[in-house]
Amino acid sequence: MPLNKISRILMPALLSLSTASFSFAVQAAERGRIRSLQGKADLLQHDLAPGINTPTFVNGGARDSAALDNNMNNLEGLHISQNRLSAPKSERDVLIEFYDATNGDNWENNTNWKSNKPLSEWYGITTDSSGRVTELKLRNNQLTGSIPAALGNLNNLTELDLASNKLRGSIPTALGNLSNLKKLDLSNSKSAKEIARIDKDIARTSKNIQLHNEIQRGIGELGSLLGIEDEDNTSKQSLKEGKDYEKMAKYYEQLATNINILTGPIPTVLGNLNNLTELNLGGNELTGPIPPALGNLTNLRELNLYDNQLSGRIPAALGNLTNLRLLDLSDNQLSGRIPPALGNLTKLARLYLNDNQLTGRIPAALGNLNNLKSLNLSYNQLTGRIPAALGNLTKLKTLDLDGNQLTGSIPAALKEALEQ
């Protein structure tokens, strides 16, 4: 009997073995895209451990697969021969790949990682009642290496916090697949980046002190030969200060290396994360423009992109983020005008655009931000008068306009608002 005829006879029987659902995807050759099917069987889901995804089969030419929301209960036959099909990695496998990619053996805490214990008992991991990974929080845990794209397979993840580690490389575009994500933090604190800057200054100063100490040592030796006493002990004191400074330099050097240095552009696909409420990529070395697609993240409450090397204009699309409480784009290389659309962010409490290369006038529309408590536009190239509309900011506690090219007088309404 031909093999295809046998498959037509056996398949309905196999499909009736259980009501447990499974999903798989088949590449539609005639259309060059994924067609997802869903049916009934127990053959592939039998004895799966918690934290392991239901197998999803993908044609060899496809990158991703997804099951249709509707159940295909009437499916009686399935023909998937002459393909290159493989099951995707389980969540456990994804986490092990992440562990290896970030030098997990040298983490500060790697309790139970790579063990047979439930994923919920692995350090930094939270799971739901079904054993699916929902949170991965390894802040300040001495992670090194790069973030593997495999993390994009943790479909139930709601929080990913890898801040204040030693990660390098770019942000994987695969993170744009994490449609349930609410918090993404790959940042460093502002103080950590400041320490990195201090470290460079100390390194220079330390070299100067070493040279100074060598000169003082030579003077001391010359004085001894000539019978001159160092009465005020200045040479010894200078040498001691030099040693202390060297210790300080080493200390700051160690602190300065304990930071993430992610590079490359901000992936546009992060604009697909519609459930995101916090996005923190500050304190890295990201380059390129701010993607206008971030304006799609309408649930966002905090957007931190401070202290990178971002350039170009501030997208007007950020004015769509009407739930924002904090917008920090400071310490970048942003240029052009401040978009008046930022005046739509009426829930904003803190707005930091300082230390960029912004030009033009301060938009009067910023006077609409009636919940604003802190506004910092310092050290840009802003010109013109301070808009009288800023006097509407009755909740404003701090206003910093230092280091610009503003002219005219301070509006009386603004003076009154700040004196209250």
C-alpha positions as CSV (number, residue, x, y, z in Angstrom):
1,M,0.0,0.0,0.0
2,P,1.5,3.4,-0.9
3,L,2.9,5.4,2.0
4,N,0.7,8.4,1.5
5,K,-2.4,6.3,1.5
6,I,-1.3,4.7,4.8
7,S,-0.8,8.2,6.3
8,R,-4.3,9.2,5.3
9,I,-5.7,6.1,7.0
10,L,-3.6,6.3,10.2
11,M,-3.7,10.1,10.8
12,P,-7.4,10.4,11.9
13,A,-6.8,7.7,14.4
14,L,-3.7,9.3,15.8
15,L,-5.5,12.7,16.1
16,S,-8.2,11.1,18.3
17,L,-5.8,9.8,20.9
18,S,-6.2,12.8,23.2
19,T,-7.8,16.3,23.6
20,A,-4.4,17.8,24.6
21,S,-3.6,20.5,22.0
22,F,-0.4,21.0,20.2
23,S,0.8,23.6,17.7
24,F,3.1,23.5,14.7
25,A,3.8,25.6,11.7
26,V,4.4,24.6,8.1
27,Q,6.0,26.7,5.4
28,A,3.6,27.2,2.6
29,A,5.8,26.7,-0.4
30,E,3.4,28.4,-2.8
31,R,3.3,31.6,-0.8
32,G,6.8,31.6,0.9
33,R,5.3,32.2,4.4
34,I,4.4,30.3,7.6
35,R,1.0,28.7,7.8
36,S,0.3,27.7,11.4
37,L,-2.0,24.8,12.2
38,Q,-3.4,23.5,15.4
39,G,-4.9,20.1,16.1
40,K,-5.3,17.4,18.7
41,A,-2.7,14.9,19.8
42,D,-0.8,13.5,22.8
43,L,2.1,12.3,20.8
44,L,4.3,15.4,21.2
45,Q,3.2,16.8,24.5
46,H,3.4,13.7,26.6
47,D,5.3,14.1,29.9
48,L,6.7,17.6,29.1
49,A,8.3,19.1,32.2
50,P,7.2,22.5,33.5
51,G,9.0,25.3,31.7
52,I,9.3,23.3,28.5
53,N,7.3,24.7,25.5
54,T,4.9,22.6,23.6
55,P,6.9,21.6,20.5
56,T,6.4,23.8,17.5
57,F,7.6,22.5,14.2
58,V,9.0,24.9,11.6
59,N,10.0,24.4,8.0
60,G,13.7,24.7,7.6
61,G,13.5,28.0,5.7
62,A,11.5,29.8,8.4
63,R,12.8,31.7,11.4
64,D,9.8,31.9,13.6
65,S,6.5,30.0,14.2
66,A,3.3,30.7,15.9
67,A,0.0,28.8,16.3
68,L,-3.3,30.3,15.2
69,D,-5.6,31.4,18.0
70,N,-8.5,29.3,16.6
71,N,-8.5,25.5,17.1
72,M,-8.5,23.5,13.9
73,N,-10.7,20.7,15.4
74,N,-11.8,19.4,12.1
75,L,-8.3,18.6,10.9
76,E,-8.3,14.9,9.7
77,G,-5.0,14.8,7.8
78,L,-1.6,16.3,7.9
79,H,1.1,15.9,5.3
80,I,4.6,17.3,6.3
81,S,7.0,14.9,4.5
82,Q,10.0,16.1,2.6
83,N,10.7,19.0,5.0
84,R,13.4,19.7,7.5
85,L,11.4,19.9,10.7
86,S,12.8,20.4,14.2
87,A,11.4,21.2,17.7
88,P,12.3,24.6,19.1
89,K,14.3,24.9,22.3
90,S,12.6,24.5,25.6
91,E,12.7,27.4,28.1
92,R,15.2,25.4,30.1
93,D,17.5,25.2,27.0
94,V,17.1,28.9,26.3
95,L,18.2,29.7,29.8
96,I,21.2,27.4,29.7
97,E,22.2,29.1,26.4
98,F,21.9,32.4,28.2
99,Y,23.9,31.2,31.1
100,D,26.7,30.0,28.9
101,A,26.7,33.2,26.7
102,T,27.1,35.4,29.8
103,N,29.7,33.3,31.6
104,G,27.3,32.0,34.2
105,D,30.0,30.1,36.1
106,N,31.4,33.4,37.2
107,W,28.2,35.1,38.2
108,E,28.0,36.5,41.7
109,N,25.0,34.2,42.3
110,N,24.1,31.3,40.0
111,T,22.2,29.2,42.5
112,N,20.5,26.1,40.9
113,W,21.3,27.2,37.4
114,K,21.8,24.2,35.0
115,S,20.4,21.9,37.7
116,N,17.4,19.6,37.4
117,K,15.4,21.7,39.9
118,P,12.3,23.6,38.7
119,L,13.1,26.8,36.9
120,S,11.3,28.8,39.7
121,E,14.2,27.7,42.0
122,W,16.9,29.1,39.7
123,Y,18.3,32.4,41.0
124,G,16.6,35.4,39.5
125,I,13.8,33.5,37.8
126,T,10.1,33.7,38.5
127,T,7.5,31.4,36.8
128,D,3.8,31.3,36.6
129,S,1.5,28.5,37.8
130,S,2.3,26.5,34.7
131,G,6.0,26.7,35.1
132,R,6.5,29.3,32.3
133,V,9.2,31.9,32.9
134,T,7.7,35.3,33.5
135,E,10.6,37.2,35.1
136,L,14.4,37.1,34.6
137,K,16.0,39.5,37.0
138,L,19.9,39.4,37.3
139,R,20.7,43.0,38.1
140,N,24.3,43.6,39.3
141,N,25.2,39.9,39.1
142,Q,28.6,40.1,37.2
143,L,27.2,38.9,33.8
144,T,29.7,39.2,31.0
145,G,29.6,38.5,27.3
146,S,26.6,39.4,25.1
147,I,22.8,39.0,25.3
148,P,21.9,35.9,23.2
149,A,19.0,36.2,20.7
150,A,17.5,33.0,22.2
151,L,15.9,35.1,25.0
152,G,13.4,36.2,22.4
153,N,11.9,32.7,22.8
154,L,10.7,33.3,26.4
155,N,7.3,34.3,25.2
156,N,5.7,34.7,28.6
157,L,8.4,37.0,29.9
158,T,7.0,40.2,31.6
159,E,10.2,41.5,33.1
160,L,13.8,41.4,31.9
161,D,16.3,43.1,34.2
162,L,20.0,42.7,33.3
163,A,21.1,46.2,34.5
164,S,24.5,47.0,36.0
165,N,26.4,44.0,34.7
166,K,29.3,43.8,32.2
167,L,27.4,43.0,29.0
168,R,28.8,44.0,25.7
169,G,27.6,44.0,22.1
170,S,24.2,45.0,20.6
171,I,20.7,44.6,21.8
172,P,19.2,41.5,19.9
173,T,16.3,42.3,17.7
174,A,14.7,39.1,18.9
175,L,13.7,40.9,22.1
176,G,11.1,42.5,19.9
177,N,9.3,39.1,20.0
178,L,8.6,39.4,23.8
179,S,5.0,40.7,23.3
180,N,4.1,40.3,27.0
181,L,7.1,42.3,28.3
182,K,6.2,45.1,30.7
183,K,9.7,46.1,31.9
184,L,13.0,46.0,30.0
185,D,16.1,47.3,31.9
186,L,19.6,47.0,30.3
187,S,20.9,50.1,31.9
188,N,23.6,51.4,34.1
189,S,23.0,53.9,36.9
190,K,24.1,57.4,36.2
191,S,26.6,57.2,39.0
192,A,28.2,54.2,37.5
193,K,28.8,56.0,34.2
194,E,30.0,59.0,36.1
195,I,32.5,56.8,37.9
196,A,33.7,55.6,34.5
197,R,34.4,59.2,33.5
198,I,36.1,59.9,36.8
199,D,38.3,56.9,36.3
200,K,39.7,58.3,33.1
201,D,40.5,61.6,34.9
202,I,42.1,59.8,37.8
203,A,44.2,57.7,35.5
204,R,45.5,60.9,33.9
205,T,46.1,62.6,37.2
206,S,47.7,59.4,38.6
207,K,50.3,59.5,35.9
208,N,51.0,63.1,36.6
209,I,51.4,62.4,40.3
210,Q,53.8,59.5,39.6
211,L,55.9,61.9,37.5
212,H,55.7,64.5,40.3
213,N,56.8,61.9,42.9
214,E,59.8,60.9,40.8
215,I,60.8,64.6,40.6
216,Q,60.3,64.9,44.4
217,R,62.4,61.8,45.0
218,G,65.2,63.2,42.9
219,I,65.1,66.5,44.8
220,G,65.2,64.7,48.1
221,E,68.2,62.7,47.1
222,L,69.9,65.8,45.8
223,G,69.1,67.6,49.1
224,S,70.7,64.7,51.1
225,L,73.9,65.0,49.0
226,L,74.0,68.7,49.7
227,G,73.2,68.3,53.3
228,I,69.8,70.0,53.0
229,E,67.0,68.7,55.3
230,D,63.4,68.3,54.2
231,E,62.1,70.2,57.3
232,D,58.4,70.2,56.4
233,N,58.5,66.6,55.1
234,T,56.9,67.7,51.9
235,S,58.6,65.1,49.7
236,K,57.4,62.2,52.0
237,Q,53.9,63.6,52.1
238,S,53.8,63.9,48.4
239,L,54.9,60.3,48.0
240,K,52.2,59.2,50.4
241,E,49.5,61.2,48.5
242,G,50.7,59.6,45.3
243,K,50.3,56.1,46.7
244,D,46.8,56.9,48.0
245,Y,45.9,58.3,44.6
246,E,47.1,55.2,42.9
247,K,44.9,53.1,45.2
248,M,42.0,55.4,44.4
249,A,42.7,55.0,40.7
250,K,42.6,51.2,40.9
251,Y,39.4,51.3,43.0
252,Y,37.6,53.5,40.5
253,E,39.0,51.5,37.6
254,Q,37.4,48.3,39.1
255,L,34.1,50.1,39.6
256,A,34.2,51.6,36.1
257,T,34.5,48.1,34.4
258,N,31.4,46.8,36.3
259,I,29.0,48.4,33.8
260,N,27.1,47.3,30.7
261,I,28.5,48.8,27.5
262,L,25.9,47.9,24.9
263,T,26.5,49.3,21.4
264,G,24.8,49.8,18.1
265,P,21.4,51.2,17.4
266,I,18.2,50.8,19.4
267,P,16.3,48.1,17.6
268,T,13.2,49.5,15.9
269,V,11.3,46.2,16.7
270,L,11.2,47.3,20.4
271,G,8.3,49.5,19.2
272,N,6.3,46.3,18.9
273,L,6.3,45.7,22.7
274,N,2.9,47.2,23.3
275,N,2.6,46.1,26.9
276,L,5.9,47.8,27.9
277,T,5.6,50.2,30.9
278,E,9.3,50.8,31.6
279,L,12.1,50.9,29.0
280,N,15.5,51.7,30.5
281,L,18.6,51.6,28.2
282,G,20.5,54.4,29.8
283,G,24.2,54.5,30.5
284,N,25.4,52.5,27.6
285,E,27.0,53.5,24.3
286,L,24.1,53.1,21.9
287,T,24.3,55.1,18.7
288,G,22.1,56.3,15.9
289,P,18.7,58.0,16.1
290,I,15.9,57.3,18.6
291,P,13.5,55.1,16.6
292,P,10.1,56.9,16.0
293,A,8.6,53.4,16.5
294,L,9.0,53.9,20.3
295,G,6.1,56.3,19.9
296,N,3.9,53.1,19.6
297,L,4.5,52.2,23.2
298,T,1.5,54.0,24.5
299,N,1.5,52.1,27.9
300,L,5.0,53.4,28.7
301,R,5.4,55.2,32.0
302,E,9.2,55.6,32.0
303,L,11.6,56.0,29.1
304,N,15.3,56.2,30.0
305,L,17.8,56.6,27.2
306,Y,20.2,58.9,29.1
307,D,24.0,58.9,28.7
308,N,24.4,57.1,25.4
309,Q,25.7,58.4,22.0
310,L,22.3,58.8,20.4
311,S,22.1,61.4,17.6
312,G,19.6,63.0,15.3
313,R,16.3,64.7,16.2
314,I,13.9,63.9,19.1
315,P,11.0,62.1,17.3
316,A,7.8,64.0,17.5
317,A,6.2,60.5,17.8
318,L,7.3,60.5,21.4
319,G,4.4,62.9,22.0
320,N,2.1,59.9,21.6
321,L,3.4,58.5,24.9
322,T,0.6,60.1,27.0
323,N,1.1,57.8,30.0
324,L,4.8,58.8,30.5
325,R,5.8,60.0,33.9
326,L,9.5,60.2,33.2
327,L,11.4,61.0,30.0
328,D,15.2,61.2,30.2
329,L,17.1,61.7,27.0
330,S,20.0,63.6,28.7
331,D,23.7,63.2,27.9
332,N,23.5,62.3,24.3
333,Q,24.2,64.0,21.0
334,L,20.7,64.9,20.0
335,S,20.2,67.9,17.8
336,G,17.5,70.0,16.2
337,R,14.5,71.6,17.9
338,I,12.6,70.3,20.9
339,P,9.3,69.0,19.3
340,P,6.2,70.8,20.5
341,A,4.5,67.4,20.6
342,L,6.2,66.8,23.9
343,G,3.6,69.2,25.3
344,N,1.0,66.4,24.9
345,L,2.7,64.4,27.8
346,T,0.5,65.9,30.5
347,K,1.2,63.2,33.0
348,L,4.9,63.8,32.8
349,A,6.6,64.6,36.2
350,R,10.2,64.7,35.1
351,L,11.7,65.8,31.7
352,Y,15.4,65.7,31.2
353,L,16.8,66.9,27.8
354,N,20.0,68.4,29.2
355,D,23.6,68.0,27.8
356,N,22.7,67.6,24.1
357,Q,23.0,69.8,21.1
358,L,19.4,71.0,20.9
359,T,18.8,74.3,19.1
360,G,16.0,76.8,18.5
361,R,13.5,78.1,21.0
362,I,11.9,76.4,24.0
363,P,8.5,75.4,22.8
364,A,5.6,77.2,24.6
365,A,3.8,73.9,24.5
366,L,5.9,72.7,27.4
367,G,3.7,75.0,29.5
368,N,1.0,72.4,29.1
369,L,2.8,69.9,31.3
370,N,0.9,70.8,34.4
371,N,2.2,67.8,36.4
372,L,5.8,68.6,35.8
373,K,8.0,68.8,38.9
374,S,11.5,68.9,37.3
375,L,12.6,70.3,33.9
376,N,16.2,70.3,32.8
377,L,17.1,71.8,29.4
378,S,20.6,72.9,30.5
379,Y,23.8,72.8,28.3
380,N,22.2,72.8,24.9
381,Q,22.2,75.6,22.3
382,L,18.8,76.9,22.9
383,T,18.1,80.5,21.9
384,G,15.4,83.2,22.2
385,R,13.3,84.1,25.2
386,I,12.0,81.9,28.0
387,P,8.3,81.3,27.2
388,A,5.9,82.9,29.6
389,A,3.8,79.7,29.3
390,L,6.3,78.0,31.6
391,G,4.7,80.1,34.3
392,N,1.7,77.6,34.1
393,L,3.9,74.9,35.6
394,T,2.5,75.3,39.1
395,K,3.9,72.0,40.4
396,L,7.5,72.8,39.1
397,K,10.1,72.4,41.8
398,T,13.3,72.6,39.8
399,L,14.1,74.3,36.5
400,D,17.6,74.2,35.0
401,L,18.3,76.3,31.9
402,D,22.1,76.7,32.4
403,G,24.5,76.8,29.6
404,N,22.3,77.9,26.7
405,Q,22.0,81.2,24.7
406,L,18.7,82.4,26.0
407,T,18.0,86.1,26.0
408,G,15.5,88.5,27.6
409,S,14.1,88.5,31.1
410,I,12.6,85.8,33.2
411,P,8.8,85.9,32.8
412,A,7.1,87.2,36.0
413,A,4.7,84.2,36.0
414,L,7.6,81.8,36.0
415,K,9.2,83.7,38.9
416,E,6.0,83.4,40.9
417,A,5.6,79.7,40.1
418,L,9.0,78.9,41.4
419,E,8.6,81.1,44.5
420,Q,5.5,79.2,45.6
